[in-house]
Amino acid sequence: MPEVDTVSNWVDFYSQQLIRAKDWSILAAPFWNSLGEVTTAEEVSQRGARLYFVKNQAGGDSLPTIANPDNNRAIPPQSDSMWAVPQMSTTTAVLDYSLMVDAGGANGPKKANAMFTIQEIISQTVDAFAQRQEYYSMGNGSAAMAFSAGSIAAPGAGQTLTCTTSAAATPGQTKGAVRLKANQYYQSYDTTTGLPEGTFLVTSSNNKTTATITLLSGIITSGNPITIVGGYNGAPMGVSGLIDDNNRIVQGRDSSVDTILNCPSVDLNGTKFTVSDRETVKTQLVVRNLSKSERGGLNNLVTPGLMSDLRKQGYGFHRTNGDEPVVDIAGGYKDADGTRIMEMSNWEEDRSTFWKGDALQKHTQFPIGDLMPNGNNLDWWNLPGVNGTGSRSYYRQWGTSYTCALVNPNCVTTVKRSSLTGIVTQVSIGAGN
């Protein structure tokens, strides 16, 4: 036993030396947090919002003559409507009572020596939840975290799941296994029936293209989407679902019938994304709206990788004196029409999407926060346990309910299926843990 002169020395001797490292998980939701700035924000109830629009324009014009003086029959404009309905998303933390006593609150007797405080655990839970909202706000409502690039025919441990990374006509195909996290459960879904075909646990991931899994039941079929358990087609609608040229269901409408919901686009089909493509999509908006002003003041969602490649393409397009030092590639890209460029790593790697601020809306039933329906201040709730008599486990729940809505399909456009050869992507560098 060492000499102990003071109480503080005694405490110091028995205290753990805790050295904190940088979190291995990168948890961020910059786009989701900026939705209120790049869309029009609306508060709605759980029934959502009914969006009215004029589907068919007025007609009945005439060219009367003396011989044929009668006007043609008047044709009034025809209105229609569609619905945007918020979707609820939740997360829960469950903690042991002893942990809450030791490190939970300001008066926790061992809080100073705890490896993690309750506040840090809550932060990790809520931050991870916010990042999933980032995925949803960029997605198409399917809740797909990945798409299988191969099939697994039977349950079992230690199996390798490979996920797609290639540019595709439908969104969500370029992220590999980046969004599949260790120790979490997922399901593969049959898109024809809308039912899960297999449930699995991720045991490890290389954060790029593959994950090692234990297939608990069913099968996994190549090409099928992978979501959180029970999540398929239950997520809030995001940008890639609203701004696309594929036939799909948008806010209850079939875009193969209401074709105006299929936006103008540039489908590169595997060729390089260039500044010419940016000019083309802007011109599409000018032509569609009969207004040159539509090319300016846009919001542009794109990845850092695609924008870096554009800057590389523009490098050297200036003359310098021979004795001047070589200038490095610029770190920024200036849009000539005042478009706001948002370089977001979580966005579709092969897409560059544009919209006017009032073309999209964010409909919120309630913002992210504690879910306490009875309105009291009880932050933690006791789990009843198998006997219904309580337990030493306590939980807390957070959630939000929202969706994005398309209100002006004339003011949106996209570039898709860009070549990813030589492009820095989340898959190429590995992202998350």
ZIQUIWO-V87264 format. One record per residue. N is the residue number from 0. OMEGA is omega in radians with two decimals (* if undefined). Layout:
N;OMEGA  N;OMEGA
This chain:
0;-3.13  1;3.05  2;-3.14  3;-3.09  4;-3.08  5;3.08  6;-3.10  7;3.08  8;3.10  9;3.12  10;-3.14  11;-3.09  12;-3.08  13;-3.14  14;3.03  15;3.03  16;-3.06  17;3.10  18;-3.06  19;3.06  20;3.07  21;3.10  22;3.13  23;3.13  24;3.07  25;-3.05  26;-3.11  27;3.12  28;-3.06  29;-3.12  30;3.14  31;3.13  32;-3.12  33;-3.08  34;-3.13  35;-3.13  36;-3.03  37;3.02  38;3.01  39;-3.06  40;3.10  41;3.01  42;-3.08  43;3.03  44;-3.10  45;3.12  46;3.10  47;-3.10  48;3.05  49;-3.06  50;-3.14  51;3.10  52;3.07  53;-3.05  54;3.14  55;-3.10  56;3.14  57;3.14  58;-3.12  59;3.10  60;-3.10  61;2.99  62;-3.03  63;3.06  64;3.09  65;-3.12  66;-3.14  67;-2.98  68;-3.01  69;3.01  70;3.06  71;3.14  72;3.11  73;3.10  74;-3.10  75;3.02  76;-3.11  77;3.14  78;3.09  79;-3.13  80;3.04  81;-3.04  82;2.94  83;-3.01  84;3.13  85;3.11  86;-3.09  87;3.10  88;-3.05  89;3.00  90;-3.05  91;2.98  92;3.10  93;-3.08  94;3.06  95;-3.08  96;-3.14  97;3.09  98;3.13  99;3.12  100;-3.08  101;-2.97  102;-2.96  103;-2.99  104;-3.12  105;-3.11  106;3.11  107;-3.01  108;-3.11  109;-3.05  110;-3.08  111;-3.08  112;-3.13  113;3.10  114;3.08  115;3.01  116;3.09  117;3.13  118;3.12  119;3.11  120;3.09  121;-3.13  122;3.13  123;-3.13  124;-3.08  125;3.12  126;3.10  127;3.09  128;3.12  129;3.12  130;3.07  131;3.05  132;3.03  133;3.11  134;-3.09  135;-3.10  136;3.06  137;-2.98  138;-3.08  139;3.10  140;-3.10  141;-3.08  142;-3.11  143;3.04  144;-3.12  145;3.02  146;-3.12  147;3.08  148;3.12  149;-3.10  150;3.00  151;-2.88  152;-3.05  153;3.09  154;3.12  155;-3.12  156;3.02  157;-3.13  158;-3.09  159;3.06  160;3.09  161;-3.06  162;-3.02  163;3.11  164;-3.04  165;3.05  166;-3.06  167;-3.14  168;3.11  169;-3.06  170;3.02  171;-2.99  172;-2.94  173;-3.00  174;3.13  175;3.13  176;-3.06  177;-3.04  178;3.11  179;-3.00  180;-3.13  181;3.09  182;3.13  183;-3.05  184;3.14  185;3.07  186;2.98  187;-3.04  188;2.98  189;-3.06  190;3.12  191;-3.11  192;-3.06  193;-3.09  194;3.09  195;3.11  196;3.14  197;3.10  198;-3.09  199;3.08  200;3.05  201;3.13  202;3.03  203;-3.12  204;3.05  205;3.10  206;3.13  207;-3.02  208;-3.02  209;3.02  210;3.03  211;-2.99  212;2.88  213;3.09  214;-3.03  215;-3.14  216;3.05  217;-3.09  218;2.99  219;-3.10  220;3.14  221;3.09  222;-3.08  223;-3.13  224;3.11  225;-3.10  226;2.93  227;-3.07  228;3.11  229;-2.97  230;-2.96  231;3.14  232;3.14  233;-3.07  234;2.99  235;3.11  236;-3.13  237;-2.98  238;-3.07  239;3.06  240;-3.12  241;-3.07  242;-3.11  243;3.11  244;3.10  245;3.00  246;-3.05  247;3.04  248;-3.13  249;3.09  250;3.11  251;-3.13  252;3.07  253;-3.06  254;3.01  255;3.07  256;3.07  257;-2.95  258;3.12  259;3.09  260;3.02  261;-2.99  262;2.99  263;-3.06  264;2.95  265;3.12  266;-3.05  267;3.06  268;3.05  269;3.08  270;-3.04  271;3.05  272;-3.09  273;3.11  274;3.09  275;3.13  276;3.05  277;3.13  278;-3.12  279;-3.09  280;3.07  281;3.12  282;3.07  283;3.13  284;3.09  285;-3.11  286;-3.07  287;-3.06  288;-3.14  289;-3.08  290;3.14  291;-3.12  292;-3.10  293;-3.13  294;-3.07  295;3.08  296;-3.11  297;2.90  298;-3.10  299;3.11  300;-3.03  301;3.14  302;3.03  303;-3.12  304;3.13  305;-3.14  306;3.06  307;3.13  308;3.07  309;3.13  310;3.08  311;3.13  312;-3.12  313;-3.11  314;3.08  315;3.13  316;3.05  317;-3.12  318;3.09  319;3.03  320;-3.06  321;-3.11  322;-3.13  323;3.10  324;3.10  325;3.14  326;-3.13  327;3.10  328;-3.10  329;3.14  330;-3.13  331;3.13  332;-3.09  333;3.09  334;-3.05  335;-3.06  336;3.09  337;3.10  338;3.10  339;-3.12  340;3.13  341;3.13  342;-3.04  343;-3.06  344;-3.10  345;-3.13  346;3.10  347;-3.02  348;-3.02  349;-3.00  350;2.97  351;-2.94  352;-3.03  353;3.01  354;2.97  355;-3.06  356;-3.11  357;3.11  358;3.13  359;3.05  360;2.95  361;-3.14  362;-3.08  363;3.00  364;2.98  365;-3.10  366;-3.13  367;-3.14  368;3.09  369;3.07  370;-3.14  371;-3.00  372;-3.12  373;3.00  374;3.14  375;-3.07  376;3.11  377;-3.05  378;-3.06  379;-3.09  380;-3.12  381;3.04  382;-3.04  383;-3.10  384;-3.04  385;-3.11  386;3.14  387;-3.11  388;-3.14  389;-3.12  390;3.07  391;3.11  392;3.12  393;-3.10  394;3.07  395;-3.02  396;3.04  397;3.13  398;3.09  399;3.08  400;-3.05  401;2.94  402;3.00  403;-3.08  404;3.07  405;-3.11  406;3.10  407;-3.09  408;3.12  409;-3.01  410;3.10  411;3.12  412;-3.09  413;2.91  414;-3.06  415;3.10  416;3.04  417;3.02  418;3.10  419;3.10  420;3.13  421;-3.13  422;3.06  423;-3.14  424;3.07  425;3.13  426;-3.07  427;-3.11  428;-3.04  429;-3.09  430;3.09  431;3.12  432;*
